[in-house]
Amino acid sequence: MTRRVSVWGGGFWLSRKTREAALDAARELDELGYSRLWTSGGFGEGVPSIYGEVLAATSKLGVASGIISIWHADPSDAAASVDGFERDHPGRFLLGLGTSHGPVVDATEAGRYTKPYSRMVDYLDALDATDTPVPAGRVALAALGPRMLTLSAERTAGAHPYFVPAEHTAQAREILGDGPLLAPEVAVVLDENEDTARGIAQEYMRGYLSLPNYSNNLLRLGYTEVDVAGAGSERLREALIPSGSIERVVAGIERHYEAGADEVPIQVLTADPTSFPTQAYRDLAAALIA
């Protein structure tokens, strides 16, 4: 199994205010040897330009959407974008797709979020039917439950679970079998001050635990309603977010590799999400990338 170390990023990469800083960060990630940058497509319509800009600014770094919402991007537009990326930067872009979340999708049109699994199947069919079909090897799914994980193995390169502990990674690998990509996002806090690390992690967890897809997935794994309430329990924080020294954080990331991940996109959480934690990624590269 090939082991890859990657980066996951959110709003910093999408904001026009931080675009030049983001491209500088991408160039350094490329030099440090990270395999791929996964970054959110946000909740606007279509495929953001950041993917092409990062590809153009770097020479080896892979780029993946983590994820494009199938409720917000037309399949023909997504396919055309992938075709362009593949033509200009062969083999470096991966289209990560996800069903997003009911509260997010329904916020603009009540009742729109229905039958997400069927919607994903239809979306993959639509990608196949475009003028520029997207090869299965250039697609991955944000998969949490067994059905979506199975679909990701059958129809795409593999799965990109988000906000999951290592026990989910082990279950996902069992469902996927050998071969398909398994790239779970892992959020970390590199701060040896326990109170600071706890505060940063709790602020992050509170938002995601309010989304049923994530809280229900954790309940399926055996966590309790108490664990997923509010900002989450200490037990859950320790399982989800490796925190503290570089040694403790690396040990938490390693648990996902041991559970069957072949790529881990690392998201470094800080008190200021508008800036890029360059030194943290340098330290992680030194510890994890041969």
N, C-alpha and C positions, 0 to 999 in steps of 0.2 A: 504493500500500500504506500503510495506516494504521500508524503506529509507536506502540506503547504501552510504557510503562515500569512494571513491577510489582514486587512484593515476594514473596519466598518465605520461609516460616518453618516451623519444626518444633516441638520440645517446649515452647518458651517459650509458644506459643499454646495448647497443650493442657493445661498444668498449672493446676490450680485455685489453686495458691499464687501464680501470677503473673497471674491473670485480670484483676484491676483494672489492673495495669500494661499488660497486653496491650491492653485496650480503650482506655486512654489513648494507647498507641502507634498504634492503628488510627485514632483521631481525628486524630493529627498526620499520618499518612500520607495521609489524606483531604485535609487542608489543603495538604499539599505537592504534591498533584496526581498522585500515583501512581494508575494505572488500576485495579489489582486487587491483592488479597492472596490468594496461594495458600498454603494451609497444610495440612499432613498430617492425615489422619484417624486416624493411629496404627494400632495393631493390636488395639484393643478392638472389641467388637461394635457394629454400628449406625453412625449418623451423629452425630458429636460436636455438642454444643450451641454450641460456639464460633462456628460459622458464623452462626447466627441472632443471637447476641449482638453480633458485629461488625457485621452488617447493621443492627441496631437502633441501634447506637452511632454510626453514620456516616450521611452523607447521600448521597454520590456513589460512594464506594469500592466497586468490585466485589469479590466474594468467590468463590473457587474452592477446591474440595477438591483438594489436590495430594499424595496422592490418597486416595480411598476404596478399600480393598481389596475386590475382588469376592468374596473368601473370607470376609470378615468382616461384610459388610452385606447383609441380605436385600433383593432388588430391590424388593419392595413397600414396605419401610421407607424405602429411598432415594427411591423415587418420591414417597411421601407427604411426605417432607422437602422435596424440590424444589418440590412443589406448594404447600406452605405458604410457602416462601421467595418463590416467584413471586407469590403472592397478596399477601403483605405488603410485598415489596420488588421490584416488577416489573423484570425484565431485569438484575438485579444478581448473581444466583448462577449459577455454572457447576459442574456435577457432573463433577469429574475422577475417572475410574475407572482402576484398574490391576490387573494380575494379581499384584502383590507378588513374592515370592521364595520359591523352594522351601525353603530352610533356615528361613525364618520360618514359613511355613504348616505345614510338616511337624513343626515343633517341638512342636505340640500334638496332632497326629494324623499319625503316620508314614504316608507314601504318599498323603496327601490331594492334594498338588500334582501333578496330571496334566493334560496337554492344556490348557495355559493359554489358547491361542488359541481353541480350541473353547469353553472355559468363558466367555470374553469374549463370543463370539457368542451363546451361550445367555443370558448375562446381559442383553445388549442386547435380545434377543427378549423376555425376561421383563419388562424395563422397558416395552416397547411393549404388553404384555398386561395391565398393572396397571389398576386402576380410575382411576388418574390418570397416564396415559402421559407420559413425559418427552420433550418435543420434541428432535429431533436437535440443534438449535441450542443446547440447554442442557446438552450433554454433551461431554466431551473425553476422550481416552484417553492414558494414559502409554505412549507408543509408542517403541520403539527400532528393531526390525527391520522389514524391508520389508513383511511381511504385516500387522503390527499398524498400521503407518503407513497402508497402503492401506485397512484397515478403518476407521481413524479418519476418513479422507477420505470414505468411502462411507456411513458410518452416523452420524457425529457432526459437531460443529463443527470438529474438528481434533485436533491432537496436542500433548502436553505432555511432551517428552523431558526426562530428568533425567540429570545427570552426563555431559554430552556436550561435546566440543570443537566448534569452529565448522565443521569439515569434516563432522561429522554433520548439523549444521543445513543445510548446503548440499545434502547428499544427501536429507535429509528433505523439503526444499522441492521438489526435483525429483520425488520420489515423490508428494507431496501435490498438486502442481500449484498453479495460482493459485487463491486463494479461501479454502481451509481455513485455520483458525487454526494457526499454528506458534509455540509459546510455550516455548522451551527454558529450563529453569532454569540460571542461571549463578551459581556460588559465587565469591566474591571475598574477598580479604584486604586491607583498607586499613591497611597498616602498612609504613613505609619501612625498618624494621629487617629486613634479609633473613633473618637467623636466626629471628627471631620469626615472620615470615610463613611461612617454610618449615615450621616446627614446627606451626603451626596448620593449614596445608594438609595436611601429611602425616598428622596425626591424623584429619582428616576423610576423606582418601582411603583410608586403611587399611581403614576399616569398609566402604566401598562396594566396594572392589576384592575383598573377600572374598565378594561376592555374584555368582554366575555370570552373571546377566543383564547386569550392567554390564561385567564383565571380558570376557565373550564379545563384547559389542558393540564394545568397543575393539579387540579382536583382529580383528574384521571390518573395522575401519577401517584396519588395517595396523600397529597397535601390536604389540609383541612380548610374549612371555611375561615377558621381563625387565622391560618397561615396566609390566606389571600386577602384578608380584610385590610382596608386602609393602605398603609405603606408596606404591609407584609410583616411577617414574624422574623425574629432573628434567625430561626432555623432556615427559613426560606432565603433570607439574604445571604447566609453563608453558602447555601447550595447554588444560588444563581450568580452571585457577584464576587469573584475572588478579590480580596482587598488586603491592603497592608503593604508589606515590603515586596520588593521585586521577587524574592524567593517564594513568598506565599502566593503571589499572583500567578507566577509561572506554574506552580504546583496545581493551582486551580484550572489553568488552561490545559495542562497536561492530562487532567482527568478526562477531558473530552477526546483527546487523541487515543487514550487508553480504552475509551468506550466505543471507538470505531470511527471517529471523525477523520477525514483525510484532508480537511481544510478548516481552519478556525479563523473567521474574520473577527478581529479583536476591536472592541469599542472602548476606548479609555474615557471614563467619565471624570469630569472636573466640575468645580464650582462655577466655571465660566464657559458655557458651551459655544460662545461666539469666537473663541480662539482655539487654535490647534495645539494640542499637548505634544509638541515636537520631541522634547527630551524623553518623555515617557515612551514614545515609539522607538526612539534610539535605544533606550535601555532594554526594551522588549526584544528588539532585533538582535542585540548582542547576546541575549539569553536564549533565544529560541531559533534563530536562523543560523544554520551551519555556514 
